[in-house]
């Protein structure tokens, strides 16, 4: 690319990214970049791995539905008495 030593190219690119993004937001940028690359790879290979967030949301919906059904049956039972 620019120089004969590839590590020097990587150091220059990292320095430029650090100047634009800043040291505080650099870890979040790396995390989001890794997440995007993982999603892209899974999309290309056809893998469908469940997200932890999706599993938590589905568990929350199941618990809420169970609680509302049990509350609804308790209130309807009290009304019919």
Beta strands, then each sheet from edge to edge (+ up, - down):
end
